[in-house]
Amino acid sequence: MTISEYFEQYYDTVCNGDLNTLDQFFHIDSPIFAGIKGQYEAIRQQLKMSITIESIELVAKQDDLLVVRDNILFEGDHEGQVTKNRSGNLHVLTRKDQGEWRMQSTAPLSVEAA
């Protein structure tokens, strides 16, 4: 799976999928997983959302570490009122014991109205 495919699946799950399956994208010991999942659960209770990846790039790679930067367009619809913003994010993925790449942490770099 490519980095683009990984994040397309991740954001599709965030918007439309079963949030209980988000653990397939994060390491079990990720310090942010519970918070991220809770945040998306709260957002989905308030509005229907879609996320489009506008760009994605591999910033750094080592044998057990990837750093990925993306820019996304977030659209939220609450009873016909649409909110849009663009954000840049930095994701750190690690591979433990030669397993699959999974997110260890993620951080927003910028958010602006679209």
N, C-alpha and C positions, 0 to 999 in steps of 0.2 A: 504494500500500500504506500502511495506517495504521501508526502506531507500535506499536499492540497487535499487529497482524498480523506486523510485522517481528520483534518479540520472541517471539511464539508460534512462529514458524518457527525462530528462532534456538535457543530452548530445546528444541524438538522435535528439531532436528539434534543438539544436544548430547547428548540422551538416547538417540535412536533412529537417527539418520542417519549418513551417512558423514562422519566428522570431517575428511576431506580437503576437504569442501565448505565448511568454516567460513570459508574465505577470502572467500566471497561476502558475509560480514557485516562483515569487517574491511578497513581500508585496508592495502595491501601494506607501507606504512611504519609501521604501528602498532607501537610498542615492546613491546606486551604480547601480540601475536598468538601467537607461538611458545610462550610460557609458558602461555597459556590453553589452547591446543590440547594441549600435553603434559600439563597438569593433568587435562583431561577424558579423555585416553587412559588415564592411570593409574587414574583413578576407575572407568572402565568396565571395566577388567581385574579390579577387585576386587568390584564389585557392580553390580546392575541398579538404575538410578535413574530417577526421574521428577521433573519440575519443573513446578509449577503457578504461574502468575502470579496473585497475589492482588490486586495493584493496580499500576497504572502511570500515571505522570503526566509531562507535559512541564513541566519546571522553567523552561527558558529557551530562546529561539529567536532566532537571528540569520540572516542570509542564508546563511551557510556553516557554522553551528554549532547543534547541538541538545544540550541537557542533559536527560536522562531519568532519572527515579528509579523503581525498581520494588521491590516486595516479593514474594518468592517463597516457596513451600513446597517444600523439597527432601526427597524420600523415597528412601532407599537400602536395598536389600534384599540381604543377603549370607547365602545359605543359610537363608532364613526369618527371619533376625534383621533387623528393620526399624529404621532410624534416621531420625528426622525432625528437620528444623530449618527455621526461618524466617530469611530474610536480606533485608536491604535493600541495594540496589546503586545506584550512580550511574554512568551511562554517558554518554560524550561522543561524539557522532556528528558527523562533518564531511562536507562536500560539496566535492570538489575539481574545479575546472574545470567547474562546473555539472553534475557527474555525479551518481551515486546517493549517497544517504546511507549511510555506513558507519561502524562503530565505530572510533574512534581510541584510546580508553582506557575502562577500566571499573574501578570500585573498590568493594569491600564497605563498607557503612556500619555494618551490625550483623549479628550472627548469634546466634540463641538457640534452645535446644531447643524443639521443638514438642510 
